[in-house]
């Protein structure tokens, strides 16, 4: 999930006063850990076209990979999808004019699996709410894959959107039980049991595996706990935990080429997270090899969605080799000193006689599609045997 890209889309803080001022969607029911991860991946996959497309598609194997479910057990996936379609999402918030709005919708309006593809849709009303940056915080899928407890992931999701404000604000205990999916259990009506079995383990896991640190505080009415809130701050150990927040992806050759083709930062990281760098590089090479492509980004999007240039096609060995060479070029460039890099660029540029080729290299550097073969030859001369094996 990584990686799948991390971007904080912050909701309004529910403050200490009685007035409710929170923009959030509460999901009823008791989602399993698998279902909760699945719902986040499906949303990330659909996010850029939530309000413009009626349905969305994702390769089922990719879907399983992104949620950390390494299995061909489609029955379990069907059960998880069925659970999302049977789960109710409810919102109760103020609109931009300060008017109260309440709504309810199934979390998914439908889902189907066919020919290895998962197709699904949201209701128009829910899609609009999920796409509103005041409502939802997209979760870093690299982080969510590390959770082993459903309560911990639920706590993380409900705290993360308040990371920039430092606190969730006070939740009534019954609201908190509902957010954790334990509101229907008599066992958890006791705060002692709720704290021992839900709060403490969830807090410990969030603080251990995620990019935030949470600390619970309670407020009592008489002798009974009536409200709970969580203080939140960034986890300074994030870098040590080796959780990629997007910078690792951005430093790669594939991300660089995607941006040069006009793909947005969000979409570039999303494609790499979903399909993997090697697969995206193969599709880029396929698009580069097609003559007369007016919009490479659109063509590439279609290639990824519809499977153009699949590895089984005749051209794929050539394209795979080309993608590998492009990656090797990036590694060779990275190993040079800044002075050497400048000299390398000037030397290569001086060898280009055509204005169009020079312009393409100036625009795209060592990822220039028009100069690919010349670039490979240049580096082969500079570093003999660099592309062998």
N, C-alpha and C positions, 0 to 999 in steps of 0.2 A: 503497500500500500503502500502502499508506500507508497522507488517509492512513489508512493502516492503523495502528492503534494500537501501542507499545513497552512490554513489561512483563517485568521480569527474574524468572524463576522458577528459583532458583539450585540447582544440583546440588551434591553433596558434593565436597570437594576431594580429589583423589588426592595424598596427601602424599609426602614424601621417603622414608618408610620402605617396606619391601617390601610390607606389608599393603595389599591392594587395598580401597579404601573409596570407590568412585566410583559414583554413581547416574547412569548414562548409557546411551543406546541407540546402538549403533554400527550404521551402515548399510553393508552390504557392497556390492560392485559399484562401478562407475565411473559415478556419476550425472553427466549433463551439467549445464551451468549451468541450462538450461531446466528439466530435471527437478528439480533441487534447489530452484529458485524455486517450481516447481509444487507440490512436496510441502509447502512452508511455507504457501502460500496455502490449500491444501486443509485442512491442519491448523487454521489460524486460522478458516476457515469453519466447521469442525465442532466446534471446541474446547468450546463451551458445552454441547453435547449429545453429546459423545463416548461417554459411558457410558450414556446414556439412549435413544439412537436407534441403530437398526441400520444405517441408511444416511443419507447426506447429499447435498444438492443445491446446485448453484450454476450460475448462468447462464454459458454457455460464453464469451460475449463479455466478460462481467465478469471471468471467470477470465483470459482473455488480457490484458485491460487491466491487471490487478493484477500480472501477472508481466512486464509491459513488452513483451509480444509482440503488436504491433499488426498482426495478420494474420488473414485468414479461411481460412488454410490448415489445415483440420481434420485433414488427414493427419499434419501435424507434431504437432498436439496429441494425436492418437491414439497416435502413436509414443511420445511422452513418457509418456502414461498407461500404455501397455503396459510401458514400462521400469520404472515404479514398481511395477506388479503383479508383475514378474519379479525385483524387488530384495528381498533378505532383510534384515530388521532383527533384530538380536541384542542381548540384554541379559544381563548377568551382574552381579548386585548383591546387596546385603544388604537383607532386608526389615525391617519395623519391630521384629522380635524378634531381629534379628541373624543370621538364617538366610540362607545363600547361595541365590540363585535364578538359574537360567539359563533362557533361553527364546529361541525363534526364531519368526519369523512373516514372511510376505510383507508388504511395506510397505503395499500396498493389497490387500484380499481380492478386490475387483472394481471395475471402473469401466465406465461406459457413457455414450454420447452419444445423446440422442434429443430431437428437437424443440428444439434449441438449448440443452438442459439437460445438464449433466454430473452424473451420479449416481455415487456411489462409497461404499465402506465399508472399515472396518478390521476385523481380527479382534478379538473381544472381549478377548483377552489383551493385544494390542498397544494397543488403545484405553485400557485401564486404565492401562498404563504411561505412555502419552503424556499422559494427563490428570493424572498425579501431578506436583504442582509441584516435587517434589524431582528429577524426572527431566529435564524439558524446559524450555528457555528459548524463549519465543515471540519470533520475530525481527521487528523493525520492517520492514515490507514496503516502506516508502519508502526505507529504506537498501538492502535487498537488490536493489531494482530498479537501483541504480547500479553494481552489480558487473558486470564484463565477463568475469571469469575464474572458472571453476568451482573451482579450487584456492583462490582468495581467499575465495569465499563459504563453502567448506567450513572453512577456517581460522577465519573469523569465527564461524560457528555453534559450532564446538568450543571457541572461547575465550570467547565472550560469556557463557556460563552461569557462568563463574568471575570475572566482572568485580568482584563484591563481595569476593572473596578475594584478588585481586591476582595470582594465578598459577594456571596449569593444574595445577601439580604435574608431576612427571617422567613422561613417556611413554617406554616403550621405543621405539626407532626403528621397529621392525616395526609396533607399534600405530599410530604416527603415519602410516606409509605407508598403512596400512589406512584410517585416517580420511580421508586425502587421496585415496583411491581409486587408488593407484598400486602396491599391494602385489603385483600380478601381473606387474609389469614388471621384467625383469632390468636394464634401463637404470638404474632408480632404486634398485638395491641399493647403488650407489656413493653415499656421502653427498655427495661433490663434485657429482655430477649432480643429486641431490635438492635440494641447497642452491641450486644455480645456476638450475634450471628450475622448482622448486616453491616452496621456502621464501622466497627473496628476493623474487620477483615477488609472491607472495601477501601477504607482510608489507607490501610497499610499497603495494599496492592497499587492504588493510584500513586502513592508517594514513591513506590519502588520502581514502577515500570514506565511512568508517564513523564510528560514535560511540565507538569504542575505539581505543587505541593499543597495539600489541603489540610485544614485543621478545624474540627467541629467545635461549635459552641452551642450551648443550650440555654433556653430561657424557661423559667418555671412559673406556673400559676399555682400558688400554694406550695404543696410538696411534690406536685407532679410536673414532669417535663411537658411543656405545651408547644414550644417552637425550637427549631434548630436552624443554624446557618453555618456556612463553611467559609473560613478565611482562605484566600487563594493567593499564591505567588508562583512565579516561574521557578522551575527546578534547575538550580545551578549545575547539577550533575548531568544535565542533558547530553552534553558533548561526550562525557565519559561513557554514557550508555549507548553511544553509537546509534542514535536515532536520527535519521536524516530529515531535516526540516526543509529540504528543497535545494540547499546549496550544493550538495553532492551531485544532484541531477544537473543543475545548471552549469557545472564545470565540465560536463561531458561533451563529447564530440557530437552525439546525436541531438542533444538539446540545442547546441549551437546551430546545427544545420536546420533544425526545425524553425528556430527563430529567424534565420536568414530567409527561409521560405515564406515568412509572414505568419507563422502560427503563433498564437498568443502564449504568454508565459504559462497561464493556467492550463491551457489545452495541451501544450507541449509536455508539461509534467504529468498531466493526466494520461496521455497516450503512453508515455514511457512507463508509468506505473502499471497500467493495464496490460500492455503487450510486451514489455521488456525492451531493452535497448537494441538487442540483436534483431528482433522482429521489426521494430520501427526502422532501423537502419536498412534492412532488406527492402522495405517498402519505399524508403527514400531513394534507394538505388534504382528501384523499378521505375519510379516517377521520373527520375533524372534521365533514364534511358528512353523515355517516350518523346517523340518529336512533336513540336508545336503545342506544348501544354501552356495554356494562357494563365491558368491559376493553379500553380503547383500545390498550394495548401488545400484547395478543394479536392484536387485529384488525389492527394495523399489521404485525405479524410475518407474518400470513397474507397480507396485501396484497402485501408484498415478495416472499414466497416463491412465491405462486400468481399474481401479476400482476393482482390486483384493481385497478380504477381505472387501467387502462392508458391511455397517452396517446391511443390510438386511440378510446377511448370518448367518447360525446357530452359527458360532463361535464368532460372533461379540459381544454379551453380555459379554463373558469371556474376550475378548480382550479389550473392553471398560473399564471393571473393572480393568484390569491389567495396562492400561495406566493411569487411575486415581490413582492407588496405587503408580505407579512410580513417579507421580507428587507429591503425598503426602510425599513420602520418601525424595524428594529433599527439600521440605519445612521443614521437620523435621531436616534434616542435617543443613540447613541454620540457624535454630533457635539455634543450639548448639554453644558453644564457641570453638575457635580453639583447646584448650586443650581437650575438650570433644570429638571433632571430631576425633582427633588422637587416643584417647582411644577407641572410638567406632570402628574405623577401625581395630585396633590391636585385639580387642576382637572378632570381627566377623571373621577376618582372622584366628585366632587361632582355631576357630571351624570348619574350612574347612580341611578335611583330604586328599582329592584328589588334586594332583598337578595341574591338568587341571582347576579345579574350583578356586584354589588359583591364578593361572596365569590370569584367566579371570577377577577376582575381582581386582587384582593388575593393570590390564590394563584399566578396565572400572569403577572401584569403585562401587558406589551404583547403577549404571545403568547396572551392569553386567547381561546380559540376562541369562547366565547359572545358576546364583545364585538367580534369581528373587524371587522364593518362599521362599528360606532361608532368604533372605533379608527382605521380608514382615514379616516372623515369628520373626526375630530378633527385628524389630522395634515395633511389636505388644507387645512383652515382655517388651521392654524398655518403650514404651508409650502405655499402655493398652487403647484400644478403639480408637486408632489413625485412624483406617481405617473404622470406623463405619460411615454410612451415606454417 
